[in-house]
Amino acid sequence: MWTTPGRLKAKGIVGMNRRNIRYIGRYNDRRLYPLVDDKLKTKLLATEYGITTPALIGTIKSQFEVKGVATMVAPYPGFVIKPAKGSGGKGILVIEHVEGDSYIKPSGVRLGREDLERHVSNILSGLYSLGGSPDVAVVEALINFDESLSAYTYEGVPDIRVIIFQGYPVMAMMRLSTAASDGKANLHQGAVGVGIDIATGGAVRGVQFDRTRADHPDTGHELASLKIPDWQTLLTLAAGCYEMTRLGYLGTDMVLDRDHGPMLLELNARPGLAIQMANGEGLRPRLDLIERQPPDVGVEERVLFAQRHFARQSELQVAEQIPCPA
């Protein structure tokens, strides 16, 4: 569905140029980028600020240590191996459980010890890192995601992206993995994006491949009933990442663990714009409103302000398709 610049402007859609210049360039000090571009640094910083993250099993920093990966993960029934400096979900290997000498992915694919070692070696060589620089492999405990969300996802952990601007949560979406996305919560690979009402944590709108949809393509479960548990805690944790990083325009990726509740998965200093498509609404009016607010407002007050001003009604029954910004 084609549109015009005028229609996009009328809907308050933020494009890439405006995002980069008006928000990222103005509010994100480049000296702070390493805090979020390196997942290991993010995890250690979050621990310092009391923000829950998936448990760290260990790190592998040299090719000499690669042979020890199987011993490192042996005590754990499931685990995740990811590049510290990766982006866009690249290089993340999820092992759901272990059977003898086989490591089983959520899709059922079996890997051997050599496969794990090869994957870790590729991470260290910089195959998945930003700019291809040498990297570190981070090994984390597997997230046991909240079972109330199992009908809304396929072979993967759903995550919640919250855009934080000047410490205020301004827009949110849940990303649901599908068969098309190979069990990964990546919209560009075919995951379903569900816009989330900041006020309630309930579903507003669903999209897949830039088109609206009202159900999950693999489970068949309708999306209108989706409501994120412990929403208030999740929003508060996400908003607190502003104090932790001092980045003014920030994407926080959260997950819901059935034992530990909301957790911070990672942070992004250059969050994408597809969240507008998932919500059927542009970011600009919300960002303009936040820019008019006084400084030095506490986390809880910022969250309540966002919930009062950005409340939405569900559009899942009659949704208008909003084109993805260029």
ZIGI-V498682 format. One record per pair of residues at least 6 apart in sequence whose C-alpha atoms are under 8 Angstrom apart, sorted by sequence separation. I is the first residue (numbers start at 1). J is the second residue. If there is no record, write none. Layout:
I | J
I | J
//
This chain:
35 | 41
36 | 42
46 | 52
47 | 53
60 | 66
73 | 79
97 | 103
98 | 104
104 | 110
105 | 111
122 | 128
123 | 129
126 | 132
129 | 135
163 | 169
164 | 170
177 | 183
178 | 184
181 | 187
185 | 191
187 | 193
196 | 202
197 | 203
206 | 212
207 | 213
215 | 221
216 | 222
242 | 248
256 | 262
257 | 263
276 | 282
34 | 41
35 | 42
46 | 53
96 | 103
97 | 104
103 | 110
104 | 111
125 | 132
126 | 133
162 | 169
163 | 170
164 | 171
177 | 184
178 | 185
182 | 189
184 | 191
185 | 192
196 | 203
197 | 204
205 | 212
206 | 213
207 | 214
215 | 222
216 | 223
255 | 262
256 | 263
276 | 283
83 | 91
95 | 103
96 | 104
97 | 105
102 | 110
103 | 111
125 | 133
126 | 134
162 | 170
163 | 171
176 | 184
177 | 185
181 | 189
195 | 203
196 | 204
205 | 213
206 | 214
214 | 222
215 | 223
242 | 250
254 | 262
255 | 263
60 | 69
82 | 91
83 | 92
95 | 104
96 | 105
102 | 111
103 | 112
125 | 134
126 | 135
149 | 158
162 | 171
163 | 172
176 | 185
177 | 186
180 | 189
181 | 190
194 | 203
195 | 204
196 | 205
205 | 214
206 | 215
214 | 223
254 | 263
255 | 264
35 | 45
43 | 53
82 | 92
95 | 105
96 | 106
102 | 112
103 | 113
124 | 134
125 | 135
162 | 172
175 | 185
180 | 190
181 | 191
194 | 204
195 | 205
214 | 224
254 | 264
255 | 265
81 | 92
82 | 93
94 | 105
95 | 106
101 | 112
102 | 113
123 | 134
124 | 135
161 | 172
162 | 173
175 | 186
180 | 191
194 | 205
195 | 206
241 | 252
253 | 264
254 | 265
80 | 92
81 | 93
93 | 105
94 | 106
101 | 113
123 | 135
124 | 136
145 | 157
160 | 172
161 | 173
175 | 187
178 | 190
194 | 206
252 | 264
253 | 265
254 | 266
80 | 93
81 | 94
123 | 136
124 | 137
145 | 158
160 | 173
161 | 174
177 | 190
178 | 191
193 | 206
194 | 207
252 | 265
253 | 266
58 | 72
80 | 94
123 | 137
143 | 157
160 | 174
161 | 175
177 | 191
178 | 192
192 | 206
193 | 207
238 | 252
252 | 266
253 | 267
57 | 72
79 | 94
80 | 95
159 | 174
160 | 175
176 | 191
177 | 192
192 | 207
193 | 208
252 | 267
57 | 73
78 | 94
79 | 95
158 | 174
159 | 175
175 | 191
176 | 192
192 | 208
238 | 254
251 | 267
252 | 268
78 | 95
79 | 96
120 | 137
158 | 175
159 | 176
175 | 192
176 | 193
191 | 208
192 | 209
206 | 223
250 | 267
251 | 268
78 | 96
79 | 97
158 | 176
175 | 193
176 | 194
190 | 208
250 | 268
251 | 269
77 | 96
78 | 97
157 | 176
158 | 177
174 | 193
175 | 194
190 | 209
205 | 224
250 | 269
251 | 270
77 | 97
78 | 98
156 | 176
157 | 177
173 | 193
174 | 194
203 | 223
204 | 224
234 | 254
249 | 269
250 | 270
251 | 271
77 | 98
156 | 177
173 | 194
174 | 195
187 | 208
188 | 209
203 | 224
249 | 270
250 | 271
154 | 176
155 | 177
156 | 178
173 | 195
174 | 196
187 | 209
203 | 225
247 | 269
153 | 176
154 | 177
155 | 178
172 | 195
173 | 196
202 | 225
203 | 226
152 | 176
153 | 177
154 | 178
155 | 179
172 | 196
192 | 216
202 | 226
203 | 227
286 | 310
153 | 178
154 | 179
171 | 196
172 | 197
202 | 227
237 | 262
157 | 183
159 | 185
171 | 197
172 | 198
201 | 227
202 | 228
238 | 264
155 | 182
156 | 183
157 | 184
158 | 185
171 | 198
200 | 227
201 | 228
237 | 264
91 | 119
155 | 183
156 | 184
157 | 185
170 | 198
201 | 229
234 | 262
154 | 183
156 | 185
169 | 198
194 | 223
233 | 262
234 | 263
201 | 231
200 | 231
230 | 261
91 | 123
230 | 262
91 | 128
90 | 128
178 | 216
81 | 120
178 | 217
179 | 218
83 | 123
178 | 218
280 | 320
82 | 123
83 | 124
87 | 128
280 | 321
281 | 322
86 | 128
87 | 129
280 | 322
70 | 113
85 | 128
86 | 129
87 | 130
39 | 83
40 | 84
85 | 129
86 | 130
277 | 321
39 | 84
83 | 128
84 | 129
85 | 130
277 | 322
38 | 84
39 | 85
70 | 116
83 | 129
96 | 142
277 | 323
37 | 84
38 | 85
69 | 116
95 | 142
277 | 324
37 | 85
38 | 86
69 | 117
94 | 142
107 | 155
276 | 324
37 | 86
106 | 155
67 | 117
85 | 135
106 | 156
274 | 324
66 | 117
84 | 135
85 | 136
273 | 324
274 | 325
83 | 135
84 | 136
273 | 325
83 | 136
84 | 137
66 | 120
83 | 137
84 | 138
66 | 121
82 | 137
83 | 138
81 | 137
82 | 138
81 | 138
82 | 139
63 | 121
81 | 139
80 | 139
81 | 140
240 | 299
60 | 120
79 | 139
80 | 140
239 | 299
63 | 124
79 | 140
80 | 141
62 | 124
79 | 141
80 | 142
61 | 124
78 | 141
79 | 142
153 | 216
236 | 299
239 | 302
78 | 142
152 | 216
154 | 218
236 | 300
239 | 303
76 | 141
154 | 219
153 | 219
169 | 235
152 | 219
210 | 277
236 | 303
151 | 219
235 | 303
152 | 221
169 | 238
151 | 221
152 | 222
169 | 239
207 | 277
152 | 223
168 | 239
207 | 278
167 | 239
206 | 278
162 | 235
167 | 240
205 | 278
206 | 279
61 | 135
62 | 136
152 | 226
164 | 238
167 | 241
205 | 279
61 | 136
107 | 182
164 | 239
167 | 242
204 | 279
205 | 280
60 | 136
61 | 137
107 | 183
162 | 238
166 | 242
167 | 243
59 | 136
60 | 137
106 | 183
149 | 226
59 | 137
60 | 138
164 | 242
59 | 138
58 | 138
59 | 139
195 | 275
57 | 138
58 | 139
166 | 247
167 | 248
56 | 138
57 | 139
58 | 140
166 | 248
193 | 275
56 | 139
57 | 140
165 | 248
166 | 249
195 | 278
196 | 279
56 | 140
57 | 141
164 | 248
165 | 249
194 | 278
195 | 279
55 | 140
56 | 141
164 | 249
165 | 250
193 | 278
194 | 279
195 | 280
54 | 140
55 | 141
163 | 249
164 | 250
54 | 141
163 | 250
164 | 251
54 | 142
163 | 251
164 | 252
54 | 143
162 | 251
163 | 252
161 | 251
162 | 252
224 | 314
161 | 252
162 | 253
160 | 252
161 | 253
162 | 254
224 | 316
160 | 253
161 | 254
223 | 316
224 | 317
159 | 253
160 | 254
89 | 184
159 | 254
160 | 255
159 | 255
89 | 186
158 | 255
159 | 256
40 | 138
88 | 186
157 | 255
173 | 275
214 | 316
172 | 275
213 | 316
214 | 317
171 | 275
173 | 278
173 | 279
172 | 279
199 | 306
200 | 307
212 | 319
163 | 271
198 | 306
199 | 307
204 | 312
212 | 320
198 | 307
199 | 308
204 | 313
205 | 314
212 | 321
145 | 255
146 | 256
204 | 314
205 | 315
206 | 316
211 | 321
145 | 256
146 | 257
147 | 258
199 | 310
200 | 311
203 | 314
204 | 315
205 | 316
145 | 257
146 | 258
171 | 283
198 | 310
199 | 311
202 | 314
204 | 316
144 | 257
145 | 258
170 | 283
197 | 310
198 | 311
199 | 312
203 | 316
210 | 323
143 | 257
144 | 258
197 | 311
198 | 312
205 | 319
210 | 324
144 | 259
146 | 261
197 | 312
170 | 286
197 | 313
170 | 287
165 | 287
168 | 290
166 | 290
165 | 290
166 | 291
168 | 299
167 | 299
169 | 302
168 | 302
169 | 303
167 | 302
168 | 303
170 | 306
169 | 306
168 | 306
170 | 310
51 | 237
49 | 244
46 | 244
45 | 244
36 | 245
54 | 263
35 | 245
52 | 262
53 | 263
54 | 264
52 | 263
53 | 264
54 | 265
51 | 263
52 | 264
53 | 265
32 | 245
51 | 264
32 | 246
32 | 247
28 | 246
29 | 247
28 | 247
27 | 247
28 | 248
27 | 248
28 | 249
27 | 249
43 | 266
24 | 248
42 | 266
23 | 248
24 | 249
42 | 267
23 | 249
39 | 266
39 | 267
36 | 266
37 | 267
36 | 267
37 | 268
36 | 268
37 | 269
36 | 269
33 | 269
28 | 269
24 | 269
24 | 270
20 | 270
16 | 273
15 | 273
14 | 273
13 | 276
13 | 281
14 | 282
12 | 281
13 | 282
14 | 283
11 | 281
12 | 282
13 | 283
14 | 284
11 | 282
12 | 283
13 | 284
12 | 284
12 | 285
16 | 325
15 | 325
16 | 326
14 | 325
15 | 326
13 | 325
3 | 323
2 | 323
1 | 323
//
